[in-house]
Amino acid sequence: MKTSVLKDIISYIEFLRNHGYYISLSCFENRFEPFTTELLPYEIHLHSVCSYLKQNKATLGRCVLNKHKLNNAQISKPIYSCCYAGVEEYVIPIIYEEKAIMCINISGYRSTLQKSKYRMEQIAELCDHHFIEAYNELSESVPCLEHVMTFIKPLEYMVIELYKDCLGKNSKENTSQTKSIYLKAMEYIHENYMHKISCDTLAREMNYSLSYLRYIFKKECNSSVNKQINEVRLERAKYLLLNTTLNITEIALCCGFCDSNYFSTVFKSKYGVPPKLYKRQT
């Protein structure tokens, strides 16, 4: 069950996103069980450059590698840097008892670091014109760190409160084996939802039988693997409908749906309206 603190964290992140900040979370791994599944959607970078790079065959998997590098970096103070594709961002660690328990990323900037231009040009050679178009949409107006910290501080306090709550829960009971497998599976889904994945794919990647993986999902979330994959895809599609000029077919492909008609069907089944109408109404 979600605690009130978790609800407040999610609401505040959505508030900041609605006000133009590309906020995401990283480096929290299993520290926030039993709330990891609720936090995983907020690992995803939302701007168009990341969406493109995750679809482009030549850059396939690089975003995931970049994520793992950040996890191993052990950042202890706020930094401003750029990813392998030249997208600039703040990475702000949340410190509790002298260790980083999570990082907050504020991304979506360009053209202020010399290395970001070089990296962008290197990646552009592997991409078509859509990459440059998406990159040019990034903002050149980077807020100063002092300004960023004014709106990050409330989020920092809430995350620490949630972490304390998790410490209390984890001291009373260990995470079960099935829960750990489920969380790893959900992490894989969030990292690969834009590709052609299924229950079969997930079973092979995690080296478990189909029947055991189905049992785990039924036990841990009372749902099927394919339904959970579609849930992740639909949440991403909803954001793209609200915040980009991509057409329905482009959004379907960005979110891992090979058929735009099927995408429209499952979207309407979940949200009550087809994606075209949803985009017009908002």
C-alpha positions in Angstrom: 0.0 0.0 0.0 1.3 3.4 -0.9 2.1 5.6 2.1 1.1 9.3 2.1 4.8 10.2 1.7 5.1 8.2 -1.5 1.9 9.8 -2.8 3.4 13.3 -2.0 6.6 12.4 -3.8 4.8 11.3 -6.9 2.5 14.3 -6.9 5.4 16.7 -6.4 7.4 15.2 -9.3 4.3 15.4 -11.5 3.9 19.1 -10.4 7.5 19.9 -11.4 7.2 18.1 -14.7 4.0 20.0 -15.5 6.0 23.2 -14.9 8.7 22.3 -17.5 11.3 20.4 -15.5 12.5 17.0 -16.7 12.7 15.4 -13.3 13.7 11.8 -12.9 15.0 9.5 -10.1 18.1 7.3 -10.2 20.5 5.2 -8.2 17.9 4.0 -5.7 18.1 0.3 -6.6 16.5 -1.9 -3.8 16.8 0.7 -1.0 13.1 1.7 -1.2 11.4 -1.7 -1.1 8.4 -2.2 -0.8 7.9 0.9 -3.0 10.3 0.2 -5.8 7.7 -0.6 -8.4 6.0 2.7 -7.8 9.3 4.6 -8.2 10.5 2.7 -11.3 8.4 4.8 -13.7 10.2 7.9 -12.5 13.6 6.6 -13.7 12.6 7.2 -17.3 13.9 10.4 -18.9 11.0 12.0 -20.7 12.5 14.3 -23.3 12.5 13.4 -27.0 16.2 12.8 -27.3 16.1 9.8 -24.9 13.0 8.5 -26.7 14.7 8.6 -30.0 18.0 7.1 -28.8 16.2 4.1 -27.2 14.6 3.4 -30.6 17.6 3.9 -32.8 19.4 0.6 -33.6 22.9 2.2 -33.5 22.5 3.5 -30.0 20.4 0.6 -28.6 21.3 -0.1 -25.0 23.5 2.9 -24.4 21.0 4.7 -22.2 20.9 1.6 -19.9 24.7 1.5 -19.8 24.7 5.2 -18.9 22.3 4.5 -16.1 24.5 1.7 -14.7 27.6 4.0 -14.9 25.7 6.6 -12.8 24.8 3.9 -10.3 28.4 3.1 -9.8 29.7 6.6 -9.7 29.0 7.1 -6.0 28.1 10.8 -6.4 28.3 12.7 -3.1 27.5 16.3 -4.2 25.5 18.0 -6.9 27.1 17.9 -10.4 26.3 19.3 -13.8 27.4 17.2 -16.7 26.1 15.5 -19.8 25.4 11.9 -21.0 27.0 10.1 -23.9 24.7 11.9 -26.3 25.5 15.4 -25.1 22.3 15.9 -23.1 23.1 18.1 -20.1 21.7 17.6 -16.6 22.0 18.2 -12.9 22.5 15.1 -10.8 21.8 15.8 -7.2 22.4 13.0 -4.6 20.2 12.7 -1.6 22.4 12.1 1.4 21.2 10.3 4.6 23.7 9.4 7.3 26.6 10.2 5.0 25.6 8.0 2.1 23.7 8.6 -1.1 20.3 6.8 -1.1 19.0 8.2 -4.4 19.8 10.8 -7.0 17.5 13.4 -8.5 18.1 14.2 -12.2 17.0 17.5 -13.8 17.7 16.9 -17.5 16.9 18.4 -20.9 19.6 21.1 -21.5 22.2 21.6 -24.1 25.0 23.8 -25.5 26.6 25.1 -22.3 29.4 22.5 -21.9 32.1 22.0 -24.5 32.0 18.2 -24.2 28.3 18.1 -24.7 28.6 19.5 -28.3 31.4 17.0 -29.0 29.4 14.1 -27.8 26.3 15.2 -29.6 28.2 15.4 -32.9 29.7 11.9 -32.3 26.2 10.4 -31.8 24.7 12.4 -34.6 26.9 10.4 -37.0 25.0 7.3 -35.9 21.6 8.8 -36.3 19.3 10.4 -38.8 17.9 13.9 -38.8 15.4 13.2 -36.1 18.2 13.1 -33.5 19.3 16.7 -34.3 15.7 17.9 -34.4 15.1 16.4 -31.0 18.4 17.7 -29.6 17.7 21.3 -30.8 14.4 21.2 -28.8 16.4 20.9 -25.6 16.7 24.2 -23.6 19.8 26.4 -23.6 18.4 28.2 -20.5 20.0 26.3 -17.6 18.8 27.3 -14.2 21.5 27.9 -11.6 22.1 25.3 -8.9 20.8 27.7 -6.2 17.5 28.0 -8.0 17.3 24.2 -8.6 17.9 23.5 -4.9 15.0 25.7 -3.9 12.5 23.2 -5.5 14.6 20.1 -4.9 14.8 20.5 -1.2 11.2 19.6 -0.5 11.6 16.5 -2.6 14.8 15.6 -0.7 13.0 15.8 2.6 10.2 13.6 1.4 12.5 11.0 0.0 14.4 10.8 3.2 11.2 10.3 5.1 10.2 7.5 2.7 13.6 5.9 3.1 13.3 5.9 6.9 9.9 4.2 6.5 11.5 1.6 4.3 14.3 1.0 6.8 11.6 0.2 9.4 9.8 -2.2 7.2 12.9 -4.0 6.0 14.1 -4.4 9.6 11.0 -6.4 10.4 10.9 -8.6 7.3 13.3 -9.6 4.6 12.3 -9.2 1.0 11.1 -12.6 -0.4 12.8 -14.3 -3.3 9.7 -13.9 -5.5 9.6 -10.2 -4.7 13.2 -9.7 -5.6 12.7 -11.5 -8.9 9.6 -9.5 -9.6 11.4 -6.2 -9.0 14.2 -7.2 -11.3 11.7 -8.1 -14.0 9.9 -4.8 -13.6 13.2 -3.0 -13.8 14.0 -4.8 -17.1 10.5 -3.9 -18.4 11.1 -0.2 -17.6 14.5 -0.3 -19.4 13.2 -2.1 -22.5 9.5 -1.3 -22.9 10.2 0.4 -26.2 11.5 -2.8 -27.7 9.7 -6.0 -28.7 9.5 -7.8 -25.4 7.1 -10.4 -24.0 6.8 -12.9 -21.3 9.0 -15.2 -23.3 11.7 -12.5 -23.7 11.6 -11.8 -20.0 11.8 -15.5 -19.0 14.9 -16.0 -21.2 16.6 -12.8 -20.0 16.1 -13.8 -16.3 16.7 -17.5 -16.8 13.4 -18.7 -15.4 10.7 -20.8 -16.8 7.6 -19.2 -18.3 5.4 -20.9 -15.7 7.5 -19.7 -12.8 7.6 -16.1 -14.1 3.8 -16.1 -14.6 3.4 -17.4 -11.0 5.7 -14.6 -9.7 3.6 -11.9 -11.4 0.4 -13.4 -10.2 1.7 -13.6 -6.7 3.3 -10.2 -6.5 0.9 -8.0 -8.4 -2.0 -10.2 -9.3 -1.5 -9.5 -13.0 0.1 -11.1 -16.1 3.6 -10.2 -17.5 2.1 -8.9 -20.8 -0.4 -6.7 -18.9 2.4 -5.1 -16.9 4.4 -4.5 -20.0 1.4 -2.7 -21.6 0.8 -0.7 -18.4 4.4 0.7 -18.6 4.0 1.4 -22.3 0.6 3.1 -21.8 1.9 5.4 -19.1 4.7 6.5 -21.3 2.3 7.0 -24.3 0.1 9.1 -22.1 3.0 11.5 -21.4 4.0 11.7 -25.1 0.4 12.5 -26.1 0.3 15.4 -23.6 3.8 16.8 -24.1 5.0 16.2 -27.7 3.9 16.8 -31.3 4.5 13.2 -32.3 1.6 11.6 -34.2 -0.2 8.5 -33.0 1.9 6.1 -35.1 5.1 7.6 -33.9 4.0 7.4 -30.3 3.0 3.8 -30.7 6.4 2.9 -32.1 8.2 4.9 -29.4 6.4 2.9 -26.7 6.9 -0.6 -28.2 3.6 -1.1 -29.9 4.2 -2.5 -33.4 0.7 -1.7 -34.6 -0.9 1.7 -34.0 -4.4 0.2 -34.3 -3.6 -2.2 -31.4 -2.1 0.7 -29.5 -5.4 2.7 -29.9 -7.4 -0.3 -28.8 -5.5 -1.0 -25.6 -5.3 2.8 -24.8 -9.0 3.2 -25.1 -9.6 0.1 -23.0 -7.5 1.6 -20.2 -8.4 5.3 -20.4 -11.9 5.3 -21.9 -11.0 7.3 -25.0 -8.8 6.7 -28.0 -5.4 8.4 -28.1 -6.4 10.9 -30.7 -9.3 12.2 -28.7 -7.2 12.1 -25.5 -4.6 14.3 -27.1 -7.3 16.8 -28.3 -9.0 17.0 -24.9 -5.9 17.9 -23.0 
